[in-house]
Amino acid sequence: MALYSAEDAKFLKRRIRGGQIDVHPTEKALIVNYSIEATVLDEYQNTMIGDKKDAQKIIRLKSLGPTTDIRALAKEVVNRCKLIHPSKTGEVEQLLFYLQNRRDTNLTSESTASGPQKPLSDELEQPSIDTQINETASLNDIEDYAEMLYEDVPDKIKGSALILQLARNPDNLSEIIQKESVLNVLTRVYREDWNQSIELTTNIVYIFFCFSSFTDFHPLVSQHRIGAQTMTIIDAEMKKYDQWMDEINREQKKKQRDARANVTVDNKYKILIRKQEQFLRVAFYLLLNLAEDLKVELKMRNKTIINQLIHALDRDNNDLLILVVSFLKKLSVFVENKNDMLLRTYCENE
């Protein structure tokens, strides 16, 4: 027997609450999360029955292109979608900017047995490694590759390179995420052994970059605190770079060596700087992906991400500079960030 009859239900109250806004992992689209709350009231306005259902709305942005006015499009999206409160217009602008600058990702495997796998981003080249990998990695052997991370540095580099080879195929990411022991050892080595080898560090950050390219995997990256550790390593690498520049200047001022000796010194530092900039490109790209979440972006700001980005503008690597400027442009949506940029730029020029 029913507890309440249809005659008892005098009022039906329905409320829709807007939730988090995300970018679509593969399309130029926004995903709006919302909930529907339905409540049946009796004649005295007392709740008889209540229910809640979570749902999503996908807003496809066919007009979004390289020259699209992001601010105008954000206003249009907010005006047309009643699920988005006008107070979130700034957040929508940032998400649209991210989509505008994100390279298209293909969720299907484009690798072949005889050729290298295509990276998730066309702008991000495969990091160079000292160990030549002449074998094709297999998911069945991933735990063996992880065991190599317990060995000496050359084995660590090779093991991380083989895992990276797997991670660069998006079809493998869902399988790798199930290997908790593999992710744990990667995280430990990244945290404890990063200073042993820039190639090893680049391989590991690139693995987590592959995960960061998809919003659904951001909680995994956050769980392992990869963003915070990456900023710590960037800071240390920036200090190394300053030391190298000081050493180069001292060598040039000595003027006690012939031109051939000076060329040798310059080439040594060129190799170090090139490897370091490969790491920085992957590292900043990973942070840019994670900054899709405004709360995470705020944490980065508090950890002086702007100082690191401004410092990186001293480089001559065009690919790195494009990425850094794109990151700064994203951050500049907020006045506080622009003020920080002005202050940091002033200090750099002093």
C-alpha positions as CSV (number, residue, x, y, z in Angstrom):
1,M,0.0,0.0,0.0
2,A,1.4,3.4,-1.0
3,L,2.3,5.7,1.9
4,Y,1.1,8.8,0.1
5,S,-1.7,9.1,-2.5
6,A,-1.7,11.3,-5.6
7,E,-4.2,13.5,-3.8
8,D,-1.8,14.2,-1.0
9,A,0.9,15.5,-3.3
10,K,-0.3,19.0,-3.7
11,F,2.9,20.6,-4.9
12,L,5.9,19.5,-6.9
13,K,9.0,21.6,-6.4
14,R,11.8,21.2,-8.9
15,R,15.2,22.9,-8.6
16,I,18.2,22.8,-10.9
17,R,21.6,23.6,-9.5
18,G,24.6,24.4,-11.7
19,G,27.9,22.7,-10.9
20,Q,31.4,22.5,-12.1
21,I,32.3,23.4,-15.7
22,D,34.9,21.2,-17.4
23,V,36.5,21.1,-20.9
24,H,35.7,18.1,-23.1
25,P,38.7,15.8,-23.2
26,T,38.7,15.4,-27.0
27,E,36.2,17.9,-28.6
28,K,36.1,21.7,-28.6
29,A,33.3,21.7,-26.1
30,L,32.4,22.5,-22.5
31,I,30.8,20.1,-20.1
32,V,28.4,21.6,-17.6
33,N,27.7,19.5,-14.6
34,Y,24.4,20.1,-12.8
35,S,21.9,18.4,-10.5
36,I,18.1,18.2,-10.6
37,E,16.4,18.2,-7.2
38,A,12.7,17.2,-7.2
39,T,10.6,17.5,-4.0
40,V,7.0,16.6,-3.5
41,L,5.3,18.8,-0.8
42,D,2.0,18.3,0.9
43,E,-0.6,21.0,1.5
44,Y,1.3,22.2,4.6
45,Q,4.6,22.6,2.5
46,N,6.1,19.6,4.3
47,T,8.4,17.4,2.2
48,M,6.8,14.1,1.3
49,I,9.3,12.7,-1.2
50,G,12.7,14.1,-2.4
51,D,15.1,12.9,-5.1
52,K,18.3,14.2,-6.7
53,K,19.8,13.4,-10.0
54,D,23.2,14.4,-11.4
55,A,23.4,15.3,-15.1
56,Q,25.7,16.9,-17.7
57,K,25.2,19.2,-20.7
58,I,27.7,19.4,-23.5
59,I,28.1,22.8,-25.2
60,R,29.9,22.3,-28.5
61,L,31.8,25.3,-29.8
62,K,31.8,25.0,-33.5
63,S,32.8,28.6,-34.0
64,L,35.8,28.4,-31.7
65,G,39.0,29.0,-33.7
66,P,42.5,30.6,-33.4
67,T,41.1,34.2,-34.0
68,T,37.9,33.8,-32.0
69,D,37.1,36.7,-29.5
70,I,37.2,34.6,-26.3
71,R,35.5,37.3,-24.1
72,A,32.6,37.7,-26.5
73,L,32.2,33.9,-26.9
74,A,32.2,33.4,-23.1
75,K,29.4,36.0,-22.7
76,E,27.4,34.3,-25.5
77,V,27.8,30.9,-23.8
78,V,26.7,32.2,-20.4
79,N,23.7,34.1,-21.9
80,R,22.5,31.0,-23.8
81,C,23.1,28.4,-21.1
82,K,20.9,29.1,-18.0
83,L,22.9,26.4,-16.1
84,I,25.9,28.8,-15.9
85,H,25.6,31.7,-13.5
86,P,26.9,35.0,-14.9
87,S,29.4,35.1,-12.0
88,K,31.3,32.3,-13.8
89,T,31.9,34.2,-17.0
90,G,35.6,34.6,-16.1
91,E,35.9,30.9,-15.5
92,V,34.3,30.2,-18.9
93,E,36.8,32.6,-20.5
94,Q,39.7,30.7,-19.1
95,L,38.3,27.3,-20.2
96,L,37.7,28.7,-23.7
97,F,41.2,30.0,-23.8
98,Y,42.5,26.6,-22.9
99,L,40.4,24.9,-25.6
100,Q,41.6,27.6,-28.1
101,N,45.2,26.8,-27.4
102,R,44.9,23.0,-26.8
103,R,46.1,20.8,-29.7
104,D,43.6,18.3,-30.9
105,T,44.1,14.9,-29.3
106,N,43.2,11.6,-31.0
107,L,42.0,8.9,-28.7
108,T,42.8,6.2,-31.2
109,S,46.2,4.7,-31.4
110,E,48.2,6.0,-34.3
111,S,51.3,3.9,-33.6
112,T,52.7,1.2,-35.8
113,A,54.9,-1.7,-35.0
114,S,57.7,-0.2,-37.1
115,G,57.5,3.5,-36.2
116,P,57.4,5.8,-33.2
117,Q,54.2,6.7,-31.6
118,K,52.7,10.1,-32.3
119,P,52.9,12.4,-29.2
120,L,49.7,13.8,-27.7
121,S,50.7,17.3,-28.6
122,D,52.3,18.2,-31.9
123,E,54.2,21.0,-30.2
124,L,55.8,18.7,-27.6
125,E,58.6,16.6,-29.1
126,Q,59.7,13.3,-27.6
127,P,62.3,14.0,-24.9
128,S,65.8,12.9,-25.8
129,I,67.3,10.1,-23.7
130,D,70.8,8.8,-23.4
131,T,69.8,5.1,-23.5
132,Q,68.8,4.0,-27.0
133,I,65.5,2.0,-26.8
134,N,65.5,-0.5,-29.6
135,E,62.6,-2.5,-28.3
136,T,58.9,-2.0,-28.5
137,A,57.3,-1.7,-25.1
138,S,54.5,-4.0,-24.1
139,L,51.8,-3.5,-21.5
140,N,52.3,-7.1,-20.4
141,D,55.8,-6.1,-19.3
142,I,55.1,-2.8,-17.6
143,E,55.8,-4.2,-14.1
144,D,59.2,-5.4,-15.3
145,Y,59.9,-1.8,-16.6
146,A,58.9,-0.5,-13.2
147,E,61.4,-2.9,-11.5
148,M,64.1,-1.2,-13.5
149,L,63.4,2.0,-11.5
150,Y,64.9,0.3,-8.5
151,E,68.3,-0.2,-10.3
152,D,71.0,2.3,-11.2
153,V,70.5,5.4,-13.2
154,P,70.9,3.9,-16.8
155,D,68.3,1.2,-15.9
156,K,66.0,3.8,-14.4
157,I,66.3,5.9,-17.6
158,K,65.5,2.8,-19.8
159,G,62.6,1.6,-17.6
160,S,61.0,5.1,-17.6
161,A,61.5,5.5,-21.3
162,L,59.7,2.2,-22.0
163,I,56.8,3.2,-19.7
164,L,56.7,6.6,-21.5
165,Q,56.5,4.8,-24.8
166,L,53.3,3.1,-23.5
167,A,51.9,6.3,-22.0
168,R,52.2,8.2,-25.2
169,N,49.5,6.0,-26.7
170,P,46.2,7.3,-25.2
171,D,44.6,3.8,-25.5
172,N,47.0,2.5,-22.8
173,L,46.3,5.2,-20.2
174,S,43.3,3.4,-18.7
175,E,45.4,0.2,-18.4
176,I,48.4,2.0,-16.8
177,I,46.2,3.7,-14.2
178,Q,45.3,0.3,-12.9
179,K,48.9,-0.4,-12.1
180,E,49.1,1.3,-8.8
181,S,52.6,-0.1,-7.9
182,V,54.0,1.3,-11.2
183,L,52.6,4.8,-10.5
184,N,53.9,4.7,-7.0
185,V,57.4,3.9,-8.0
186,L,57.4,6.6,-10.7
187,T,56.2,9.1,-8.1
188,R,58.9,8.1,-5.6
189,V,61.7,8.3,-8.1
190,Y,60.4,11.6,-9.4
191,R,60.4,12.9,-5.8
192,E,63.6,11.4,-4.5
193,D,65.9,10.9,-7.5
194,W,65.1,13.7,-9.9
195,N,68.5,15.3,-9.4
196,Q,70.3,12.2,-10.6
197,S,69.5,12.6,-14.3
198,I,67.6,15.2,-16.3
199,E,66.7,12.5,-18.9
200,L,65.1,10.4,-16.1
201,T,63.2,13.4,-14.7
202,T,62.0,14.4,-18.2
203,N,60.7,10.8,-18.9
204,I,58.7,10.7,-15.7
205,V,57.2,14.2,-16.0
206,Y,56.3,13.3,-19.6
207,I,54.5,10.2,-18.5
208,F,52.3,12.2,-16.1
209,F,51.9,14.9,-18.8
210,C,50.2,12.2,-20.9
211,F,47.7,11.8,-18.1
212,S,47.3,15.5,-17.7
213,S,46.2,15.9,-21.3
214,F,42.8,14.4,-20.3
215,T,40.6,16.1,-17.6
216,D,39.4,12.7,-16.3
217,F,42.9,11.8,-15.2
218,H,43.6,15.1,-13.4
219,P,42.7,13.6,-10.0
220,L,45.3,10.9,-10.5
221,V,48.0,13.5,-11.1
222,S,46.9,15.5,-8.1
223,Q,46.8,12.4,-5.9
224,H,50.5,11.8,-6.6
225,R,51.3,15.6,-6.0
226,I,53.0,15.8,-9.3
227,G,52.2,19.4,-9.8
228,A,53.8,20.6,-6.6
229,Q,56.9,18.4,-7.2
230,T,57.2,19.7,-10.7
231,M,57.3,23.3,-9.5
232,T,60.0,22.4,-7.0
233,I,62.1,20.8,-9.7
234,I,61.5,23.8,-12.1
235,D,62.7,26.2,-9.3
236,A,65.9,24.1,-8.8
237,E,66.6,23.9,-12.6
238,M,66.2,27.7,-12.8
239,K,68.8,28.1,-10.2
240,K,71.1,25.8,-12.0
241,Y,70.6,27.8,-15.2
242,D,71.6,31.0,-13.3
243,Q,74.8,29.3,-12.0
244,W,75.6,28.2,-15.6
245,M,75.2,31.7,-16.8
246,D,77.5,33.0,-14.1
247,E,80.1,30.4,-14.9
248,I,80.0,31.2,-18.6
249,N,80.4,34.9,-17.9
250,R,83.4,34.2,-15.6
251,E,85.0,32.1,-18.3
252,Q,84.5,34.8,-20.9
253,K,86.0,37.4,-18.6
254,K,89.2,35.4,-17.9
255,K,90.4,35.8,-21.4
256,Q,93.2,33.4,-20.6
257,R,92.1,30.6,-23.0
258,D,92.2,30.5,-26.7
259,A,89.1,30.6,-28.9
260,R,89.0,26.9,-29.3
261,A,88.8,26.3,-25.5
262,N,86.0,28.8,-25.2
263,V,84.0,27.0,-27.9
264,T,84.4,23.8,-25.8
265,V,83.0,25.5,-22.8
266,D,80.1,27.0,-24.7
267,N,79.2,23.6,-26.3
268,K,79.2,21.9,-22.8
269,Y,76.6,24.4,-21.6
270,K,74.6,24.3,-24.8
271,I,74.0,20.5,-24.2
272,L,73.0,21.1,-20.6
273,I,70.6,23.9,-21.5
274,R,69.0,22.0,-24.4
275,K,68.2,19.0,-22.1
276,Q,67.0,21.3,-19.4
277,E,64.7,23.1,-21.8
278,Q,63.2,19.8,-23.0
279,F,62.2,19.2,-19.3
280,L,60.9,22.7,-18.9
281,R,58.6,22.4,-22.0
282,V,57.1,19.2,-20.7
283,A,56.9,20.5,-17.1
284,F,55.2,23.8,-17.9
285,Y,52.8,22.0,-20.3
286,L,51.7,19.6,-17.6
287,L,51.1,22.6,-15.2
288,L,49.2,24.4,-17.9
289,N,46.9,21.4,-18.3
290,L,46.4,21.1,-14.5
291,A,45.6,24.9,-14.3
292,E,42.4,24.1,-16.1
293,D,41.0,23.9,-12.5
294,L,41.0,27.4,-11.1
295,K,41.6,26.1,-7.6
296,V,44.8,24.4,-8.8
297,E,45.8,27.5,-10.7
298,L,45.5,29.5,-7.5
299,K,47.7,27.1,-5.7
300,M,50.3,27.5,-8.5
301,R,50.1,31.3,-8.1
302,N,50.7,31.0,-4.4
303,K,53.8,28.9,-5.2
304,T,55.0,31.7,-7.5
305,I,54.4,30.1,-10.9
306,I,54.5,33.6,-12.4
307,N,58.1,34.1,-11.2
308,Q,59.1,30.9,-12.9
309,L,57.4,31.7,-16.2
310,I,58.9,35.2,-16.3
311,H,62.3,33.8,-15.6
312,A,61.9,31.3,-18.5
313,L,61.5,34.3,-20.9
314,D,65.3,34.6,-20.8
315,R,65.6,31.5,-23.0
316,D,66.1,31.4,-26.8
317,N,64.0,28.2,-27.3
318,N,61.1,29.3,-29.5
319,D,58.9,26.4,-28.6
320,L,59.4,26.9,-24.9
321,L,58.8,30.7,-25.2
322,I,55.5,30.1,-27.1
323,L,54.3,27.8,-24.3
324,V,55.4,30.2,-21.6
325,V,53.7,33.2,-23.2
326,S,50.5,31.1,-23.6
327,F,50.6,30.2,-19.9
328,L,51.1,33.9,-18.9
329,K,48.2,34.9,-21.2
330,K,45.9,32.5,-19.5
331,L,46.9,33.8,-16.1
332,S,46.5,37.4,-17.1
333,V,42.7,37.1,-17.0
334,F,43.0,38.0,-13.3
335,V,44.2,41.5,-12.4
336,E,46.2,40.1,-9.4
337,N,48.2,38.0,-11.8
338,K,48.9,40.9,-14.2
339,N,50.1,43.0,-11.2
340,D,52.5,40.1,-10.3
341,M,53.7,39.9,-13.8
342,L,54.5,43.7,-13.9
343,L,56.3,43.5,-10.6
344,R,58.3,40.4,-11.6
345,T,59.2,42.0,-14.9
346,Y,60.4,45.1,-13.2
347,C,62.6,43.1,-10.8
348,E,64.1,41.1,-13.7
349,N,65.1,44.3,-15.4
350,E,66.6,46.0,-12.4
